[in-house]
Amino acid sequence: MAEQRRSSVPTGRLLGLALLLAAPAVAVLIALVLLGHLGIVAAVAAGLSIILLTGAMVRPIVADLLDAATYLRADLDEDRTPPEARYSETARDVASAATFLRQRAGLRVTAAEARAESHAALLDCLPGPLLLIDQTRQVVRSNPAAETLLGRAVTDRPLASVLRDPQVLAAVDAALDDGKHSELQIILSGPIERNFEVLVEPLTNAALADGARVLVQLHDITALVRTEQMRADFVANASHELRTPLTSVLGFIETLRGPARDDQDAHDRFLAIMFQQATRMKRLIEDLLSLSRIELREHTPPTGRADLRRILSQVAEGLQIQAEDKGVHVVLDIPVKLPAVIGDADELTQVFQNLMSNAIKYGRRDTAVTVSVERVGRGPAAMPHATRIDAVVVHVQDGGDGIAKEHLPRLTERFYRVDTARSRELGGTGLGLAIVKHIVNRHRGALTIDSTVGQGSTFSVYLPPAPGPLKGSLQDE
């Protein structure tokens, strides 16, 4: 504890106080001089003596009072010795009161700091992004969830540079100016668009210690919005895709129940067609359900490790019969030293199953489907920046008729077909490439398509490599 030095009494203040206290006695001396009962010299000597004696008596009391004042003015963080008043009971009372007030203020400050730390800890624990805004629309506090979503340098920045959505800025202005509560929905762009419900709440009681006047809280509703969108897409697209085979099946049933009731040849032929149409509907429903599951998880990247060599070899083996029936030869060109990739093995199997199956379906007879893998120093711009620096790319090249350039940007749209009749004839649902795109997006990779009419197409999948070798894989043999 720091020793408190004795306060020095300013001479001017001490002289003024001494004159004030000695004024009655000096007035009596002046009256005696005027009445002729006391000489001037004696009166002056007596007056000076009274002033000096009064100053000497008052000086230690004033020093005690100044010590108490200095003690009260000191920073509460500074550890100081309480003042000791030794010359006056009143000064001792003042010093005691000063000690009490300082201790009480210290307790209040400690309690306030504890509350602030508790509030900060609670703020940090909230799973949803949260921002506190002051009167100037400056972000004065944010929690880790907000920093993860919007960037590390969020605090002490203008809100307009953190959330550029005009709706949010207008809602914050309304909260500051009119104390208005607002709820709205926004879309944040990025590698994957995400939907958020934003709550803007004015802090109407009083500004916090850091000047916060408005609370902005974000709640991720991406999954909910996508669920609603997928439900709408299912009604719009699936009903259209299902109507044709269903109508065909119903028509054949009516025929079998009526004119062809006793025609065995018609029974066999119609049942075969009905089975084909029912199988088509089954594939369509399976692809829709698969796409739905993938889209719901698209904003959550996988964390596992996948062995591309094993996946590609298994897919090629599973498609061997289909390739032989089509007269297409599948060629795998996979380097010996191939790193594992960050991914879900089942989903990546689905990606290359779709791509290689399509390459076989649309390849010309006596051509090859070549699957090659390489590691590149930099992925395409479609990859997120964090994974673009290093990538493993799988190329699936066919020997088909190729695709006109005007169709390439839309190939991954749901139910989009370049040749609808041919696609349905080959058993396509129009969802395969959409499934591929969403799985690759979830893996924070990229899908590129190159095609030349008359020469074939190349579908390239870029994936981020996993750190270190994949133990126990074929690449380590």
C-alpha positions as CSV (number, residue, x, y, z in Angstrom):
1,M,0.0,0.0,0.0
2,A,1.4,3.4,-1.0
3,E,2.3,5.8,1.8
4,Q,0.3,9.0,1.5
5,R,2.4,12.1,1.8
6,R,1.3,14.9,4.1
7,S,-0.5,17.6,2.0
8,S,1.2,21.0,2.0
9,V,-1.1,24.0,2.7
10,P,-0.8,26.8,0.1
11,T,0.3,30.0,1.8
12,G,-2.4,32.2,0.1
13,R,-5.2,29.8,1.2
14,L,-3.8,29.7,4.8
15,L,-3.4,33.5,5.0
16,G,-7.0,34.0,3.7
17,L,-8.4,31.5,6.2
18,A,-6.4,33.1,9.1
19,L,-7.6,36.6,8.2
20,L,-11.2,35.3,8.0
21,L,-11.1,33.7,11.4
22,A,-9.2,36.7,13.0
23,A,-11.5,39.3,11.5
24,P,-13.7,39.7,14.7
25,A,-10.7,40.2,16.9
26,V,-9.1,42.7,14.5
27,A,-12.5,44.6,14.4
28,V,-12.4,44.9,18.2
29,L,-8.8,46.2,18.1
30,I,-9.8,48.8,15.5
31,A,-12.7,49.9,17.7
32,L,-10.4,50.3,20.7
33,V,-8.0,52.4,18.7
34,L,-10.9,54.6,17.5
35,L,-12.2,55.1,21.1
36,G,-8.7,56.0,22.2
37,H,-8.3,53.1,24.6
38,L,-5.4,51.5,22.6
39,G,-2.5,52.8,20.6
40,I,-2.0,52.2,17.0
41,V,1.3,50.4,17.3
42,A,0.0,48.1,20.0
43,A,-3.1,47.4,18.0
44,V,-1.1,46.5,14.9
45,A,1.2,44.3,16.9
46,A,-1.8,42.6,18.6
47,G,-3.5,42.1,15.2
48,L,-0.5,40.5,13.6
49,S,0.0,38.3,16.6
50,I,-3.7,37.1,16.4
51,I,-3.4,36.4,12.6
52,L,-0.2,34.5,13.0
53,L,-1.5,32.5,16.0
54,T,-4.7,31.7,14.1
55,G,-2.8,30.6,11.0
56,A,-0.6,28.3,13.1
57,M,-3.6,26.8,14.8
58,V,-5.6,26.3,11.6
59,R,-2.7,25.0,9.5
60,P,-2.7,21.3,10.7
61,I,-6.5,21.1,10.5
62,V,-6.5,22.4,6.9
63,A,-3.7,19.9,6.1
64,D,-5.9,17.0,7.4
65,L,-8.8,18.2,5.3
66,L,-6.6,18.4,2.2
67,D,-5.4,14.9,2.9
68,A,-9.0,13.6,2.9
69,A,-9.7,15.5,-0.3
70,T,-6.6,14.1,-2.0
71,Y,-7.5,10.6,-0.9
72,L,-11.0,10.9,-2.4
73,R,-9.7,12.3,-5.7
74,A,-7.1,9.5,-6.2
75,D,-7.7,6.7,-8.8
76,L,-9.6,3.8,-7.2
77,D,-7.1,1.4,-8.8
78,E,-4.3,3.1,-6.8
79,D,-3.7,1.5,-3.4
80,R,-3.4,4.4,-0.9
81,T,-3.2,4.6,2.9
82,P,-6.3,6.2,4.4
83,P,-5.7,9.7,5.8
84,E,-5.0,10.2,9.6
85,A,-6.5,13.3,11.1
86,R,-4.7,14.2,14.3
87,Y,-5.5,17.7,15.2
88,S,-9.3,18.0,15.0
89,E,-12.3,15.9,15.7
90,T,-14.1,17.4,12.7
91,A,-11.2,16.6,10.5
92,R,-11.1,13.1,11.8
93,D,-14.8,12.7,11.0
94,V,-14.2,14.0,7.5
95,A,-11.2,11.6,7.0
96,S,-13.4,8.7,8.2
97,A,-16.2,9.7,5.8
98,A,-13.6,10.0,3.0
99,T,-12.3,6.5,3.7
100,F,-15.9,5.1,3.8
101,L,-16.8,6.7,0.5
102,R,-13.7,5.5,-1.2
103,Q,-14.2,2.0,0.0
104,R,-17.8,2.0,-1.0
105,A,-17.0,3.4,-4.5
106,G,-14.3,0.7,-4.9
107,L,-16.8,-2.0,-4.1
108,R,-19.3,-0.6,-6.6
109,V,-16.6,-0.4,-9.3
110,T,-15.5,-4.0,-8.5
111,A,-19.2,-5.1,-8.7
112,A,-19.6,-3.2,-12.0
113,E,-16.5,-4.8,-13.5
114,A,-17.7,-8.2,-12.4
115,R,-21.0,-7.6,-14.0
116,A,-19.3,-6.4,-17.2
117,E,-17.1,-9.5,-17.3
118,S,-20.2,-11.7,-16.7
119,H,-22.1,-10.0,-19.5
120,A,-19.1,-10.3,-21.8
121,A,-18.8,-14.0,-21.0
122,L,-22.5,-14.5,-21.7
123,L,-22.2,-12.5,-25.0
124,D,-19.3,-14.7,-26.1
125,C,-21.2,-17.9,-25.3
126,L,-24.2,-17.0,-27.5
127,P,-24.2,-19.2,-30.6
128,G,-25.7,-16.6,-32.9
129,P,-23.7,-13.6,-34.2
130,L,-24.4,-10.4,-32.1
131,L,-23.3,-6.8,-32.5
132,L,-23.7,-3.8,-30.2
133,I,-23.9,-0.4,-31.9
134,D,-23.4,3.0,-30.5
135,Q,-25.0,6.4,-31.3
136,T,-22.7,6.9,-34.3
137,R,-23.5,3.5,-35.9
138,Q,-20.1,2.2,-34.8
139,V,-19.7,-1.5,-33.7
140,V,-18.5,-1.3,-30.1
141,R,-18.7,-5.0,-29.2
142,S,-19.2,-8.3,-31.0
143,N,-19.1,-11.9,-30.0
144,P,-16.9,-14.7,-31.6
145,A,-19.8,-16.0,-33.7
146,A,-20.1,-12.5,-35.3
147,E,-16.3,-12.4,-35.9
148,T,-16.4,-15.8,-37.5
149,L,-19.2,-14.8,-39.8
150,L,-18.2,-11.2,-40.7
151,G,-14.4,-11.2,-40.2
152,R,-12.1,-10.8,-37.2
153,A,-11.8,-7.0,-37.4
154,V,-15.5,-6.2,-36.6
155,T,-15.3,-4.1,-33.4
156,D,-14.5,-0.4,-33.7
157,R,-15.7,-0.4,-37.3
158,P,-18.7,1.4,-38.8
159,L,-21.7,-0.9,-39.2
160,A,-21.9,0.0,-42.8
161,S,-18.5,-1.6,-43.5
162,V,-19.5,-4.8,-41.6
163,L,-23.1,-5.3,-42.8
164,R,-23.7,-3.5,-46.0
165,D,-27.4,-4.5,-46.3
166,P,-29.5,-1.3,-46.6
167,Q,-32.4,-2.9,-44.6
168,V,-30.1,-3.4,-41.6
169,L,-28.8,0.1,-41.7
170,A,-32.3,1.6,-42.0
171,A,-33.5,-0.6,-39.1
172,V,-30.5,0.6,-36.9
173,D,-31.3,4.2,-37.7
174,A,-35.0,3.7,-36.7
175,A,-33.8,2.1,-33.5
176,L,-31.5,5.0,-32.7
177,D,-33.9,7.8,-33.7
178,D,-37.3,6.4,-32.7
179,G,-36.5,3.4,-30.4
180,K,-38.2,1.1,-33.0
181,H,-37.8,-2.7,-32.8
182,S,-37.3,-4.4,-36.2
183,E,-37.2,-8.0,-37.6
184,L,-36.0,-8.6,-41.1
185,Q,-34.4,-11.2,-43.4
186,I,-31.2,-10.7,-45.4
187,I,-28.9,-12.8,-47.6
188,L,-25.2,-12.8,-47.1
189,S,-23.2,-13.6,-50.2
190,G,-20.1,-15.8,-50.1
191,P,-19.0,-19.1,-51.5
192,I,-22.4,-20.3,-50.4
193,E,-25.3,-17.8,-50.0
194,R,-26.7,-17.9,-46.4
195,N,-30.1,-16.5,-45.2
196,F,-30.3,-14.7,-41.9
197,E,-33.1,-13.4,-39.8
198,V,-32.0,-10.1,-38.2
199,L,-33.3,-8.7,-34.9
200,V,-32.6,-5.0,-34.3
201,E,-33.4,-4.1,-30.7
202,P,-32.9,-0.6,-29.1
203,L,-31.4,-0.5,-25.7
204,T,-34.1,1.9,-24.4
205,N,-33.1,2.1,-20.7
206,A,-29.7,3.6,-21.1
207,A,-26.5,3.2,-23.0
208,L,-24.1,0.6,-21.7
209,A,-20.7,1.6,-20.3
210,D,-19.2,1.2,-23.8
211,G,-21.9,3.5,-25.3
212,A,-23.9,0.7,-26.9
213,R,-27.4,1.8,-27.9
214,V,-28.6,-0.9,-30.3
215,L,-28.4,-4.6,-30.3
216,V,-28.2,-6.4,-33.7
217,Q,-28.6,-10.2,-33.6
218,L,-28.4,-12.6,-36.5
219,H,-30.0,-16.0,-36.7
220,D,-29.1,-18.4,-39.5
221,I,-32.2,-19.6,-41.3
222,T,-30.5,-21.0,-44.4
223,A,-31.7,-24.6,-43.7
224,L,-35.3,-23.4,-43.2
225,V,-35.3,-21.2,-46.4
226,R,-33.8,-24.0,-48.4
227,T,-36.3,-26.5,-47.1
228,E,-39.1,-24.2,-48.2
229,Q,-37.5,-23.7,-51.6
230,M,-37.0,-27.4,-52.0
231,R,-40.6,-28.0,-51.2
232,A,-41.7,-25.5,-53.8
233,D,-39.2,-26.9,-56.4
234,F,-40.5,-30.4,-55.6
235,V,-44.1,-29.4,-56.3
236,A,-43.2,-27.5,-59.4
237,N,-40.6,-29.8,-61.0
238,A,-41.3,-33.2,-59.7
239,S,-44.9,-33.0,-60.5
240,H,-44.0,-32.2,-64.1
241,E,-41.4,-34.9,-64.3
242,L,-43.7,-37.5,-62.7
243,R,-46.8,-36.6,-64.7
244,T,-45.5,-38.1,-68.0
245,P,-44.6,-41.6,-66.8
246,L,-47.6,-41.7,-64.4
247,T,-50.0,-40.8,-67.3
248,S,-48.4,-43.5,-69.4
249,V,-48.8,-46.1,-66.7
250,L,-52.4,-45.1,-66.1
251,G,-53.1,-45.3,-69.8
252,F,-51.7,-48.8,-70.1
253,I,-53.7,-49.9,-67.0
254,E,-56.9,-48.6,-68.7
255,T,-56.0,-50.5,-71.9
256,L,-55.2,-53.7,-70.0
257,R,-58.5,-53.4,-68.1
258,G,-60.4,-52.8,-71.3
259,P,-59.6,-53.7,-75.0
260,A,-56.5,-55.7,-74.2
261,R,-58.0,-57.6,-71.3
262,D,-57.5,-61.0,-73.0
263,D,-54.5,-60.1,-75.2
264,Q,-51.4,-61.8,-73.7
265,D,-49.0,-60.2,-76.0
266,A,-50.3,-56.7,-75.1
267,H,-50.0,-57.7,-71.4
268,D,-46.4,-58.6,-71.7
269,R,-45.5,-55.6,-73.8
270,F,-47.4,-53.1,-71.7
271,L,-46.2,-54.5,-68.4
272,A,-42.6,-54.1,-69.6
273,I,-43.3,-50.5,-70.5
274,M,-45.0,-49.9,-67.2
275,F,-42.1,-51.4,-65.3
276,Q,-39.7,-49.1,-67.2
277,Q,-41.8,-46.0,-66.4
278,A,-42.2,-47.0,-62.7
279,T,-38.4,-47.5,-62.5
280,R,-37.9,-44.0,-64.0
281,M,-40.2,-42.5,-61.3
282,K,-38.3,-44.4,-58.6
283,R,-35.0,-43.0,-59.8
284,L,-36.4,-39.5,-60.0
285,I,-37.7,-39.7,-56.4
286,E,-34.4,-41.1,-55.1
287,D,-32.5,-38.3,-56.8
288,L,-34.8,-35.7,-55.4
289,L,-34.4,-37.1,-51.9
290,S,-30.6,-37.3,-52.3
291,L,-30.5,-33.7,-53.5
292,S,-32.6,-32.6,-50.6
293,R,-30.3,-34.2,-48.0
294,I,-27.2,-32.7,-49.7
295,E,-28.6,-29.1,-49.8
296,L,-29.6,-29.2,-46.1
297,R,-26.0,-30.0,-45.2
298,E,-24.3,-27.9,-47.9
299,H,-23.3,-25.1,-45.5
300,T,-21.5,-27.6,-43.2
301,P,-18.2,-28.8,-44.8
302,P,-17.0,-32.3,-44.2
303,T,-14.0,-32.9,-41.9
304,G,-13.1,-36.5,-42.8
305,R,-10.4,-37.8,-45.1
306,A,-11.2,-39.6,-48.4
307,D,-8.9,-41.8,-50.5
308,L,-9.6,-40.8,-54.2
309,R,-7.7,-43.8,-55.6
310,R,-9.9,-46.3,-53.8
311,I,-13.1,-44.4,-54.6
312,L,-12.3,-44.1,-58.3
313,S,-11.2,-47.7,-58.6
314,Q,-14.4,-48.9,-56.9
315,V,-16.7,-46.7,-59.1
316,A,-14.9,-47.9,-62.3
317,E,-15.3,-51.5,-61.3
318,G,-19.0,-51.0,-60.5
319,L,-19.6,-49.5,-64.0
320,Q,-17.6,-52.1,-65.9
321,I,-20.7,-54.0,-67.1
322,Q,-22.4,-50.8,-68.3
323,A,-19.2,-49.7,-70.1
324,E,-18.9,-53.1,-71.8
325,D,-22.6,-53.0,-72.9
326,K,-22.0,-49.6,-74.4
327,G,-18.7,-50.5,-76.0
328,V,-16.8,-47.9,-74.0
329,H,-13.4,-48.5,-72.3
330,V,-12.8,-46.9,-68.9
331,V,-9.1,-45.8,-68.3
332,L,-7.8,-44.7,-64.9
333,D,-4.8,-42.5,-64.8
334,I,-4.0,-42.0,-61.1
335,P,-0.5,-41.0,-59.8
336,V,1.1,-43.3,-57.2
337,K,1.7,-40.5,-54.8
338,L,-1.8,-39.0,-54.4
339,P,-2.8,-37.1,-51.2
340,A,-6.0,-37.8,-49.4
341,V,-8.7,-35.1,-49.8
342,I,-10.9,-33.5,-47.2
343,G,-14.3,-35.1,-47.8
344,D,-17.1,-37.6,-47.3
345,A,-16.2,-40.8,-49.1
346,D,-19.9,-41.7,-49.7
347,E,-20.7,-38.4,-51.2
348,L,-17.6,-38.3,-53.4
349,T,-18.5,-41.8,-54.6
350,Q,-21.8,-40.4,-55.7
351,V,-20.1,-37.5,-57.5
352,F,-17.8,-39.8,-59.6
353,Q,-20.5,-42.4,-60.0
354,N,-22.7,-39.7,-61.7
355,L,-19.9,-38.3,-63.8
356,M,-18.5,-41.6,-65.0
357,S,-21.9,-43.0,-65.7
358,N,-22.8,-40.0,-67.7
359,A,-19.5,-40.2,-69.6
360,I,-20.3,-43.9,-70.5
361,K,-24.0,-43.1,-71.5
362,Y,-23.1,-40.2,-73.8
363,G,-19.8,-41.6,-75.1
364,R,-19.7,-43.0,-78.6
365,R,-19.0,-46.7,-79.1
366,D,-15.4,-47.8,-79.3
367,T,-14.2,-44.7,-77.4
368,A,-12.6,-44.3,-74.0
369,V,-13.7,-42.6,-70.8
370,T,-10.5,-41.3,-69.2
371,V,-10.4,-40.5,-65.5
372,S,-7.2,-38.7,-64.5
373,V,-6.0,-37.1,-61.3
374,E,-3.4,-34.4,-60.7
375,R,-2.4,-32.0,-58.0
376,V,-2.4,-28.3,-59.0
377,G,-0.9,-25.3,-57.2
378,R,-4.0,-23.2,-57.5
379,G,-7.6,-24.1,-58.0
380,P,-10.1,-22.1,-60.1
381,A,-11.8,-18.9,-59.0
382,A,-15.0,-20.8,-58.2
383,M,-13.2,-22.4,-55.2
384,P,-13.3,-20.5,-51.8
385,H,-10.1,-18.6,-51.3
386,A,-9.1,-20.6,-48.2
387,T,-9.0,-23.9,-50.3
388,R,-8.0,-22.4,-53.7
389,I,-4.2,-22.2,-52.9
390,D,-3.8,-26.0,-53.3
391,A,-6.1,-28.5,-54.9
392,V,-6.5,-32.1,-56.2
393,V,-8.4,-32.2,-59.5
394,V,-10.1,-35.2,-61.0
395,H,-10.8,-35.0,-64.8
396,V,-13.6,-37.2,-66.3
397,Q,-13.2,-37.1,-70.1
398,D,-15.6,-38.8,-72.5
399,G,-15.6,-39.4,-76.3
400,G,-19.1,-38.2,-76.9
401,D,-20.7,-35.7,-79.3
402,G,-19.8,-32.7,-77.1
403,I,-22.1,-29.9,-75.8
404,A,-22.7,-26.5,-77.3
405,K,-21.2,-23.7,-75.3
406,E,-24.6,-22.0,-74.7
407,H,-25.7,-25.0,-72.7
408,L,-22.7,-25.2,-70.4
409,P,-23.7,-22.6,-67.8
410,R,-27.0,-24.3,-67.2
411,L,-25.9,-27.9,-67.1
412,T,-26.0,-28.1,-63.3
413,E,-29.5,-26.7,-63.0
414,R,-32.1,-29.1,-61.7
415,F,-34.1,-30.8,-64.5
416,Y,-32.1,-29.0,-67.2
417,R,-31.4,-31.3,-70.3
418,V,-29.6,-30.5,-73.5
419,D,-31.5,-33.3,-75.3
420,T,-34.6,-34.1,-73.2
421,A,-35.7,-37.1,-75.3
422,R,-32.2,-38.7,-75.3
423,S,-31.7,-38.1,-71.6
424,R,-35.0,-39.8,-70.7
425,E,-34.2,-42.7,-73.2
426,L,-30.9,-43.2,-71.4
427,G,-32.6,-43.2,-67.9
428,G,-31.5,-39.7,-66.9
429,T,-33.5,-37.8,-64.3
430,G,-32.1,-34.3,-65.0
431,L,-30.7,-34.1,-61.4
432,G,-27.4,-35.9,-61.6
433,L,-25.2,-32.8,-62.3
434,A,-27.2,-30.7,-59.8
435,I,-26.3,-33.4,-57.1
436,V,-22.7,-33.3,-58.2
437,K,-22.6,-29.5,-58.0
438,H,-24.0,-29.3,-54.5
439,I,-21.7,-32.1,-53.1
440,V,-18.7,-30.3,-54.6
441,N,-19.9,-27.0,-53.0
442,R,-20.2,-28.7,-49.6
443,H,-16.6,-29.9,-50.0
444,R,-15.5,-26.3,-50.7
445,G,-14.3,-27.4,-54.1
446,A,-15.3,-26.5,-57.7
447,L,-16.7,-28.1,-60.8
448,T,-15.7,-26.9,-64.2
449,I,-17.0,-28.2,-67.6
450,D,-15.2,-28.0,-70.9
451,S,-16.7,-29.3,-74.1
452,T,-16.2,-29.2,-77.8
453,V,-18.9,-30.2,-80.2
454,G,-17.9,-33.4,-82.0
455,Q,-15.0,-34.2,-79.7
456,G,-16.4,-34.8,-76.3
457,S,-16.6,-33.2,-72.8
458,T,-14.4,-33.0,-69.7
459,F,-15.8,-32.6,-66.2
460,S,-13.2,-31.5,-63.7
461,V,-13.7,-31.7,-59.9
462,Y,-11.4,-29.7,-57.7
463,L,-11.1,-30.7,-54.0
464,P,-8.9,-29.4,-51.1
465,P,-6.2,-32.0,-50.1
466,A,-6.0,-33.3,-46.6
467,P,-2.8,-32.5,-44.6
468,G,-0.3,-35.4,-44.5
469,P,-0.5,-38.9,-46.1
470,L,-3.5,-41.2,-45.9
471,K,-2.3,-44.1,-43.8
472,G,-3.2,-47.5,-45.0
473,S,-4.3,-46.4,-48.4
474,L,-3.2,-47.9,-51.7
475,Q,-1.0,-44.8,-52.2
476,D,1.2,-45.8,-49.4
477,E,1.9,-49.3,-50.7
